[in-house]
């Protein structure tokens, strides 16, 4: 059976998952494996230069607790029921995105590695009856098994996964289809020096951002939105869909992302080597 281990683990109640997150995964990644500790410490230190060491250490621990939750909630989400996912994710101003898709023939939503972002792939199930096709844009992983696992998790709830290298071709194919496409992009990923097109101050640091969403938005005439993620309590999320109306969509996205992070900093993926290179390297 495909991913048999995942079928077994995802059938456990979420309370059991959170128990293992607290008493197995968190102690292992924080105290034993010390998963990417140097990168996490550097990122937090540079992002919050005015904080005392005690504040930074507290955030670091909260982040690793959240990271453990991401692991178990991603597994749990593989078989989560439609009724439960409706309770655990609340969309705010969803009608604005739906109207934009039908008015302009499509839309783009710029997301980030905040909360359990894999659960957002459920949006395709919600919009199917409204004539909207969710497209999850992804970057291929080097490990073939985990790449397929990611596709299976994201693609089982009504959406379609499209690799970024063939995205333009797929957008042209879908432009005049009956179902209006909504493209979801995780846009806080680290760009390589050769494709870092937009630089702005982000968390006290000069930071490069991918601007593919902005370029495609202007090329196809699709409006852009930002998915502002909050977590009112453990295992529950709200996603506010905010229209991006500036001419500099990427910079506006970066500023909203920064605001989002500052509101609940433990939700962001601090283990990502986001500032690996400087502007002089580009």
Secondary structure, DSSP 8 states (H G I E B T S, - for coil): -TTHHHHHHTTS-HHHHHHHIIIIIHHIIIIIS-TTHHHHHHHHHHH-TTS-HHHHHHHHHHHHHHHHHHHHHHHHTTS--HHHHHHHEEEESHHHHHHHHHHHSEEEEEE-SBSSGGGGGGHHHHHGGGTEEEEEEE---SSHHHHHHHHHHHHTSS-EEEEGGGHHHHHHHHTTSSSEEEEEEETTS---GGG--EEEEETTEEEEE--HHHHHHHHHT-EEEEEEEEEEETTEEEEEEEEE-SS-HHHHHHHHHHHHHHHSGGGB-TTS-TTSS-GGG-
